Amino acid sequence: MVEFHLPRGLAARVLGAVLLLLLTGGLLVSGSAWLNGRQAARQAYDRILLGAASDIAESTRIQDGRPVVDLPVSAFKLLAQAPEDRVYYAVHGPSGGLVTGLDLAAVVAPRPRSGAAAEYFDAPLQGERARFVQLVRRFAERDFSGEIVVIVGQTLRARRGMALGLVLDALWPMAAAGLALMLLAWVVIRSALRPLKALSADLSHRDPYDLTPMPAESLPSELQVMIESMNRFMGRLDRQVRAMRTLISDSAHQLRTPVAAIRIQAEAALEEPEPESRNRVLARLLARTRSLSTLLDQLLSHALVMHRADSAPRALLDLREIALDIVERRDHEVLAPEVELRLVIGETPVMVWADAFSVGEAAQNLLVNALKHGIGPVTLGVEQCGAEAILWVRDAGHGPDPAIAERLGRRFERSPASGENNVGLGLSIVKAVAAAFDGRIGMQTGELGFQVSLILPSADVKETVE
Amino acid sequence: MRHAARRGLADLLLAALSLLAILTAPTVVEAAGPERGAVFGEGGTPLIFRSTTDMTIIRPVLERFVERNPDLAVHYEQWASNALFDNSRAACEGEGGGDPADAVLSSAVQHMVWLVNAACGSPYVSANTAALPEARRWRDELWGITEEPAVIIYNTGAIRGQDVPRSRFALLDMMRTQPDLLRGRIATYDLAESGLGYLFAHSDSLEATSFGALLEGFARTEAVATCCSSEIIRDVAEGKFLIAYNVLGSYVTERRSPEVGVVMPEDYTLVLSRAYMIPRQARQKEAAARLLDFLLSPEARKILTKIGLVAHMDPAETGLPLSARRAIALSPSLLVAMDRHRRDRLLSLWEGAFVPPFRP
């Protein structure tokens, strides 16, 4: 079994296919040209044979009750149209006996009559293939009644020569056309593949850290699809790389100070001789450690949300379930036992396409913010508003000052009121989630208090069911 | 007609019967063998060369050939044309005893065409053969070596100046105007006897309508149909015949005598080219091809011209225009000459013209 290896280059593949196509076509046309040529040669020389046979038949007359052939030279002049071919002739009487002929010893037997006046047949002539015609002439004379059969034959040299000539005449222009087509195909393929070449040149010259999108406007549509998906991929990669950098720089920036403080307080605790003041220092140390733990949680959560927003597959989820989960977790009872928490959800599902974990984290952060900074009671609610699904948290306070509110959501932005436990990452996580799922953050102060909302595009349930 | 008068009816019948025997039973090998033979050269490779050409005429060509090819020994055999045909045909059909010929050269070109048409020849191509004109080769299996015109000869003592018939029409006029002078003194080949005479008569019958008039004229002047070139030429030289029609020019050249004048008829002159064939059964095809190339070479042509087998036919020399030359082409048309009905018809025309009113 022969294994076929496709050539690696696209151009070579297409050219190969075109060549194969042209060759197949060429073979088919050659075959048909050969058949046509043979047919034409056969017809042309069959007519000559018939002409010669007719000549001989016409020159036969009845003399004394016997057919006599006055063999005409014109018949042989006709046959000499095929100058290199050997000839045969014979005239048979009514009983099949030979009247006259070329070779009285080597007779080509007449064929059985089929009724036609002239019949052609193939038979060997001294070991060489030859073509014969058999012609019948009827006589109705006083002293002779019956028919004579004239057989004239010729070898096939001239026929082959003519057929070959016709085929070659037909094939030369075709070969030239095939060559021209091949050249044309080469040019066309080259120009069609030029954008691809430019693309690969662009890619190979690109900085390995350059993740900016590649221009796709001037490319053929097939390539645009590819480039767009590649650009999407590169964008995601870019965001992830940036998120990773942020995480590292945040961690470095945020962790250094508390860790240094913990170390100093631990050293101070070691040096404190008084048990009472040592206990005080230890208590502060514990508080610091807790704060660091919270910070770590938030950092990791933020990183996780940033990561998931890009990489986690979106699923259809009901915002009511998210809210319910958070309330049922009862974290708020630990965090702020004195604040009353209410849950407002409707009966119809509020569906979005998102990542349950990310949305859960965002909602958790919103709630924690309200519990910490707001005034009770705090309400967690979910509602559908037109094409938007809204998860909101409301407290009875007035919200932050407009100047602070403007800066809210930036990383590490702390209000003067925020204590050590707050590092300002909460709203930033919400913002990141909103951005990841094509949503936004809404803030408003109303009669009922200050409300922060995570607004996501609502999933068209009908569409998803279909 | 004198000859017919001399010859009995029995002879005629016998000739007809033997002819019939040849035609109807071709596979019967004639007992007739070569008339003469000789070996030229002392080489180790024998080359059997059968020909109708007189050995004494062709001798210088063969001597030069073996001189050039010392590895060959040419076994030359001189045959009568009919016997040579039967021999070649038997060899071709795988019958007949003895060694097959390696090369055959015959003046009976219709026989040779018949043999090649029956696939008895083997092909050969060289620069020399390719240079031959169309009329002198066929299928690259048959080649015309010589150029010998059919001429009218006359006795220069009896006919001279304006009286010499330069064309067939002049001869016809002469037979009409001087019947008494020419009565019984015009000779030509006997068609039934001479293959060459038959070939010329056949070609004449195809060439022009003058043939019928000629036959008529021959009948009126009681022309003599006889055999054998040498006798005819001798008799013309001696004045027994005044004119002989369609004599092979090469024989006249060979037996040149001042009493014999030669005319190449200006209306048309038939030119015979002896045909050379390498039989399919030949054992020494390569040597036969060498002989062929030699025969066509300028060197051999010079010798052939000298011995008369290639005639001087320069228009400036003979006054014969090129258009009057009628080569007897080596082509399947010659098969017509071999047809028995055609032959019967020509012979009956001939005999009819020659039947004398006072035949016993």
Chai-1 contact restraints between the chains, C-beta under 6 A:
chainA,res_idxA,chainB,res_idxB,connection_type,confidence,min_distance_angstrom,max_distance_angstrom,comment,restraint_id
A,V68,B,H341,contact,1.0,0.0,6.0,A-B,restraint_1
A,V69,B,H341,contact,1.0,0.0,6.0,A-B,restraint_2
A,L71,B,V336,contact,1.0,0.0,6.0,A-B,restraint_3
A,L71,B,D339,contact,1.0,0.0,6.0,A-B,restraint_4
A,L71,B,R342,contact,1.0,0.0,6.0,A-B,restraint_5
A,V73,B,L206,contact,1.0,0.0,6.0,A-B,restraint_6
A,V73,B,S333,contact,1.0,0.0,6.0,A-B,restraint_7
A,V73,B,V336,contact,1.0,0.0,6.0,A-B,restraint_8
A,F76,B,P332,contact,1.0,0.0,6.0,A-B,restraint_9
A,F76,B,S333,contact,1.0,0.0,6.0,A-B,restraint_10
A,A80,B,S331,contact,1.0,0.0,6.0,A-B,restraint_11
A,E84,B,R139,contact,1.0,0.0,6.0,A-B,restraint_12
A,R86,B,N117,contact,1.0,0.0,6.0,A-B,restraint_13
A,V87,B,P332,contact,1.0,0.0,6.0,A-B,restraint_14
A,T100,B,D339,contact,1.0,0.0,6.0,A-B,restraint_15
A,T100,B,R340,contact,1.0,0.0,6.0,A-B,restraint_16
A,T100,B,H341,contact,1.0,0.0,6.0,A-B,restraint_17
A,A105,B,P26,contact,1.0,0.0,6.0,A-B,restraint_18
A,Q126,B,A118,contact,1.0,0.0,6.0,A-B,restraint_19
A,Q126,B,A119,contact,1.0,0.0,6.0,A-B,restraint_20
